[in-house]
Amino acid sequence: MAGSSRQSLPSWITAAAAATTTTRVDIEGINKEGSPKNEDSKSVPSASDFDLGFAERAFAAAGAAVLSAVIVNPLDVAKTRLQAQAAGVPYQGLCGTASFESNSMFPCVKSSSHAVPGSQQLCASECNRYKGALDVFNKVIRQEGIGRLWRGTNASLALAVPTVGIYMPCYDIFRNSMEEFTIQNCPALTPYVPLVAGAVARSISCITCYPVELARTRMQAFKETQAGVRPSGVWKTLIEVINPVGGTNNTQKLTVRSYRILWTGLGAQLARDVPFSAICWATLEPIRRQILALLGDEAGASHVLGANFSAGFVAGTLAAAATCPFDVAKTRRQIEKDPTRALNMTTTRTLLEMWRGGGIKGLFTGVGPRVARAGPSVGIVVSFYEVVKYTLHHRYQFTK
């Protein structure tokens, strides 16, 4: 079948075919650009792709997502807090008084003539505002503890498995059906099928898993103001979103409108993720091919992994910077606590408010930690996926 060459493409590539019609570089280094190919090689999947089924690919992709979520979550927290602060969320310091003996625990102290002898008034103006990503790290660690930098990690992990489980089969089904249709009716459109199939599959996974994404953003954006109070988890956060007054004990009178708020900011999420995916994969593939072409036939597994990480790092950085305004808009819509206002907000209106309030700087609030997060994240995901795939492939080779 003419479309069988696409079967050798891993499911995480959504836009590579729009940029090239050459076969993908495998972890073993076969089918590299510049290597001699024959006509039959285009229709025969590579050994590793042929041996690996859906379960193995899903395991590799889920493992990559989990590893990435744990490593880069502090940068996600910094980005979210900077964006929430720009939206008007107050971050009060640890206000109150403290004895001189305990001042070492609080980095921001301010003398007050009204304080009792032997104490100082806390909460200087610089305690209440984040100045950048490093300042977020410093104040979160000092005021809330280092563990808060991984706030929302459980939600990130909860997102990884269902997102992969929905995205991968949907992408395969859509890609195969659309390829068969375009080959028979409009062959010129066939190279663009992965781009469209990936966008549709990504949209479905976003819509389905979006409430958990909403919970993660809120968990990262807000901090507890009462000492000793355990922060809300994913489930409690979602209950507080749909029923901010009644809490978890009064959910009987909730309406459809109440549950609709769980998808607040979905438009901004789609406007961010679909272009991000297109830019990322369309950039990653040419860079990876160029790096491997420079290495030539001497490229081994370690070189291919290095090429994957380097290409993923550059592609993720560019895609994150380009889509930052939509990420800021998504955060603003997700952290809105007024249910009526949240339901009436639109992505376009939010972007206009950001432009009027802060100009270009407002649109790109938090771009530093976002870019610093996305580059390593994409590099880790792509590289780890290839490592696991390579390991599983060799396991099959030894068992035969």
C-alpha positions in Angstrom: 0.0 0.0 0.0 1.3 3.4 -0.9 0.5 4.8 2.5 2.4 2.1 4.4 5.5 4.3 4.5 3.8 6.4 7.0 3.4 3.4 9.3 7.1 3.6 10.1 6.6 7.0 11.7 6.2 7.0 15.4 3.0 8.4 16.7 4.6 11.5 18.4 5.5 13.0 15.0 2.6 15.2 13.9 4.1 17.6 11.4 7.3 16.1 10.2 5.8 14.9 6.9 4.8 18.5 6.0 8.5 19.4 6.1 10.0 16.3 4.4 9.1 13.1 2.6 12.3 11.2 3.5 12.1 8.3 6.0 12.7 8.9 9.7 16.0 8.4 11.3 16.0 5.4 13.5 17.8 5.0 16.8 20.2 2.4 15.2 21.2 5.0 12.6 19.6 3.3 9.6 17.9 5.2 6.8 19.9 8.3 7.6 19.8 11.1 5.0 22.5 10.5 2.4 22.4 6.7 2.8 21.5 4.8 -0.3 17.8 3.8 -0.5 15.8 1.7 -2.9 12.2 1.9 -3.7 11.2 -1.0 -1.6 12.8 0.5 1.6 10.2 3.2 1.6 7.3 0.8 2.0 9.0 -1.4 4.6 8.9 -0.3 8.2 12.2 -0.2 10.1 12.9 -3.2 12.3 12.4 -1.3 15.6 9.1 0.2 14.5 7.9 -3.1 13.1 8.6 -5.0 16.3 7.1 -2.5 18.7 3.4 -2.5 19.3 1.1 0.2 20.6 1.6 -0.8 24.3 5.4 -0.5 24.0 5.2 2.9 22.2 2.6 4.1 24.8 4.9 3.0 27.6 7.9 4.8 26.1 5.9 8.0 25.5 4.3 7.9 29.0 7.7 7.3 30.6 9.1 10.3 28.8 6.2 12.5 29.8 6.6 11.4 33.5 10.3 12.1 33.5 9.9 15.5 31.9 7.1 16.5 34.3 9.2 15.7 37.4 12.4 17.4 36.2 10.9 20.7 34.8 8.0 21.3 37.2 9.8 24.0 39.2 10.1 26.1 36.0 6.4 25.5 35.3 5.6 26.8 38.8 7.8 29.9 38.3 6.1 30.6 34.9 2.6 30.2 36.3 3.3 32.5 39.3 4.8 35.3 37.2 1.8 35.1 34.9 -0.7 35.0 37.8 1.0 38.0 39.4 0.7 40.0 36.2 -3.0 39.1 36.2 -3.5 40.6 39.7 -3.1 37.6 42.0 -1.6 39.0 45.2 1.4 37.1 46.7 1.6 38.4 50.2 4.8 37.7 52.2 4.7 36.0 55.6 3.2 39.0 57.4 3.4 39.3 61.1 6.1 39.6 63.7 9.0 37.5 64.6 11.6 37.6 67.3 15.2 38.6 66.4 16.2 35.0 67.1 14.0 33.6 64.3 14.8 36.3 61.7 17.1 33.9 59.8 14.0 32.0 58.7 12.5 35.0 56.9 14.5 36.8 54.2 12.3 39.9 54.1 12.0 41.9 57.3 11.2 45.5 57.9 11.6 47.5 61.1 8.5 49.0 62.5 8.1 51.6 65.3 4.8 50.0 66.3 6.3 46.5 66.8 6.9 45.2 70.3 10.4 45.2 71.6 12.5 42.3 70.4 10.5 41.8 67.2 10.4 43.0 63.6 7.5 43.6 61.3 7.6 41.2 58.4 6.4 41.7 54.8 8.5 44.4 53.3 7.3 45.5 49.9 9.9 43.3 48.1 8.4 40.2 49.8 5.1 40.7 48.0 6.2 40.7 44.4 8.2 38.3 42.2 10.9 40.0 40.1 11.7 37.0 37.9 12.1 33.2 37.8 15.1 33.1 40.2 13.2 35.4 42.6 10.3 33.0 42.5 12.5 30.1 43.4 14.1 32.0 46.2 10.9 33.2 47.8 9.0 29.9 47.4 11.8 28.0 49.0 12.2 30.5 51.9 8.5 31.2 52.5 6.8 27.9 51.6 9.5 25.2 51.5 11.4 23.6 48.6 8.6 21.0 48.1 6.3 23.7 46.8 8.4 23.9 43.6 6.9 20.6 42.7 3.4 21.8 43.4 1.0 20.3 40.8 3.4 17.5 39.9 0.7 14.9 40.8 -1.6 16.6 38.4 1.1 16.7 35.7 1.6 12.9 36.2 -2.2 12.4 36.1 -2.2 14.1 32.8 0.6 12.1 31.2 -1.0 8.7 30.9 -4.5 9.6 29.7 -3.1 12.2 27.3 -0.9 9.6 25.7 -3.6 7.0 25.8 -6.0 9.2 24.0 -3.7 11.0 21.6 -1.7 8.1 20.2 -4.6 5.8 19.1 -6.6 8.8 17.8 -3.6 10.0 15.8 -3.1 6.6 14.2 -6.8 6.1 13.3 -7.1 9.6 11.8 -3.8 9.4 10.0 -4.6 6.0 8.4 -8.1 7.0 7.3 -7.1 10.4 6.0 -4.1 8.9 4.1 -6.2 6.4 2.4 -8.7 9.1 1.4 -6.1 11.5 0.1 -4.1 8.9 -1.8 -7.2 8.0 -3.7 -8.6 11.5 -4.2 -5.9 14.1 -3.8 -2.3 12.7 -3.5 -0.8 16.2 -3.3 -2.3 16.6 0.2 -1.0 13.3 1.6 2.2 14.8 3.1 0.1 17.1 5.2 -2.0 14.4 6.7 0.1 13.9 9.9 -0.1 17.7 10.6 -3.9 17.6 10.4 -4.3 14.3 12.2 -2.0 15.4 14.9 -3.9 18.7 15.4 -7.3 16.9 15.6 -6.0 14.2 18.0 -4.3 16.8 20.1 -7.5 18.8 20.3 -9.4 15.7 21.5 -6.9 14.9 24.2 -6.9 18.5 25.4 -10.7 18.6 25.6 -10.9 15.3 27.5 -8.1 15.9 30.0 -8.5 19.7 30.4 -10.0 19.7 33.9 -6.8 18.2 35.3 -4.8 20.8 33.4 -7.0 23.5 35.1 -6.4 22.0 38.5 -2.7 21.9 37.9 -2.5 25.5 37.0 -4.5 26.6 40.0 -2.4 24.4 42.3 0.7 26.1 41.0 -0.7 29.6 41.0 -2.1 30.0 44.5 -0.3 29.4 47.8 -1.7 28.7 51.2 -1.9 31.7 53.5 -2.4 29.8 56.6 0.6 28.0 58.2 0.2 24.3 58.7 -2.7 24.0 56.3 -2.3 21.2 53.8 -2.7 22.4 50.2 -5.6 21.2 48.1 -5.1 18.2 45.9 -6.4 17.7 42.3 -9.9 16.5 43.3 -10.4 19.1 46.0 -9.2 21.8 43.7 -11.7 20.8 41.0 -14.5 20.7 43.6 -13.5 24.2 44.8 -13.7 25.4 41.1 -17.2 24.2 40.4 -18.6 24.9 43.9 -16.4 27.7 45.5 -18.9 28.4 48.3 -20.2 25.0 49.4 -17.0 23.1 49.2 -16.9 19.3 49.0 -19.9 18.8 51.3 -22.5 20.5 49.2 -22.4 19.4 45.6 -26.1 18.3 45.1 -27.3 21.6 43.6 -24.6 22.0 41.0 -25.9 22.8 37.5 -24.5 22.2 34.0 -23.2 25.8 34.1 -21.2 24.9 37.2 -19.5 22.0 35.4 -18.8 24.1 32.3 -16.4 26.2 34.3 -14.1 23.1 34.4 -13.3 23.9 30.8 -12.5 27.6 31.4 -9.6 28.7 29.1 -9.9 25.7 26.8 -9.9 28.0 23.7 -6.6 29.5 24.8 -5.2 26.0 25.6 -6.0 24.8 22.0 -4.7 28.0 20.5 -1.4 27.4 22.4 -1.0 23.6 21.9 -1.9 23.1 18.3 0.5 25.8 16.9 3.1 24.6 19.4 2.9 21.1 18.1 3.1 22.2 14.5 6.1 24.6 15.0 7.9 22.1 17.2 7.8 19.1 15.0 8.2 21.0 11.7 11.4 22.6 13.3 12.7 19.5 15.0 12.9 17.1 12.0 15.0 19.3 9.7 17.4 20.2 12.5 17.8 16.5 13.5 18.4 15.5 9.9 21.0 18.2 9.5 22.9 17.1 12.6 22.9 13.5 11.6 24.0 14.4 8.1 27.0 16.2 9.5 27.9 13.1 11.6 27.7 10.8 8.6 27.9 7.1 8.7 29.8 7.1 11.9 26.8 8.2 13.9 26.1 5.7 16.7 23.3 5.4 19.2 24.7 8.0 21.5 25.1 10.4 18.5 21.5 9.9 17.5 20.3 10.5 21.0 22.4 13.7 21.2 20.9 14.8 17.9 17.4 14.1 19.2 17.9 16.1 22.4 19.6 19.0 20.6 16.9 19.2 18.0 14.2 18.9 20.6 15.7 21.6 22.7 15.9 24.1 19.9 12.4 23.2 18.5 10.8 23.4 22.0 12.4 26.7 22.7 11.3 28.3 19.5 7.7 26.9 19.8 7.4 28.0 23.4 8.5 31.6 22.7 6.2 31.9 19.7 3.1 30.6 21.6 3.8 32.4 24.9 0.9 35.0 24.6 -1.6 32.1 24.4 -0.1 30.5 27.4 -0.4 33.8 29.4 -4.1 34.0 28.3 -4.7 30.4 29.3 -3.3 31.1 32.7 -5.4 34.2 33.2 -8.6 32.4 32.3 -7.8 29.4 34.5 -7.0 31.4 37.7 -10.1 33.6 37.5 -12.1 32.9 40.7 -15.3 34.7 39.7 -17.4 32.0 38.0 -19.5 34.5 36.0 -16.5 36.4 34.8 -14.7 33.2 34.0 -17.5 32.0 31.8 -17.7 35.3 29.9 -14.0 35.6 29.2 -12.8 34.9 25.7 -9.2 34.3 24.5 -9.4 37.3 22.2 -10.7 39.6 24.9 -8.1 38.3 27.3 -5.3 39.0 24.8 -6.6 42.5 24.2 -6.6 43.2 27.9 -3.1 41.9 28.2 -2.0 44.2 25.3 -3.6 47.3 26.8 -2.3 46.6 30.3 1.2 45.7 29.5 1.9 45.8 25.8 4.5 43.3 24.4 5.9 42.7 27.9 2.4 41.8 29.1 1.9 39.3 26.3 5.2 37.6 27.0 5.0 37.5 30.8 6.9 34.4 32.1 8.5 33.7 28.7 11.9 33.1 30.4 10.8 30.1 32.5 8.4 28.9 29.8 11.2 28.7 27.3 13.6 27.3 29.9 11.1 24.6 30.6 10.0 23.7 27.1 13.5 23.3 25.6 14.7 20.6 28.0 11.2 19.1 28.2 10.9 18.4 24.5 14.5 17.2 24.4 14.0 14.8 27.3 10.7 13.5 25.8 12.2 12.8 22.3 15.4 11.4 23.7 13.8 9.2 26.4 11.3 7.9 23.8 14.2 6.7 21.6 16.1 5.2 24.5 13.1 3.1 25.6 12.3 2.1 22.0 15.9 1.2 21.4 16.0 -1.0 24.6 12.7 -2.7 23.8 13.8 -3.4 20.2 17.0 -5.1 21.4 15.0 -7.1 23.8 13.0 -8.4 20.9 16.2 -9.1 19.0 17.6 -11.2 21.8 14.4 -13.2 22.3 14.1 -14.3 18.7 
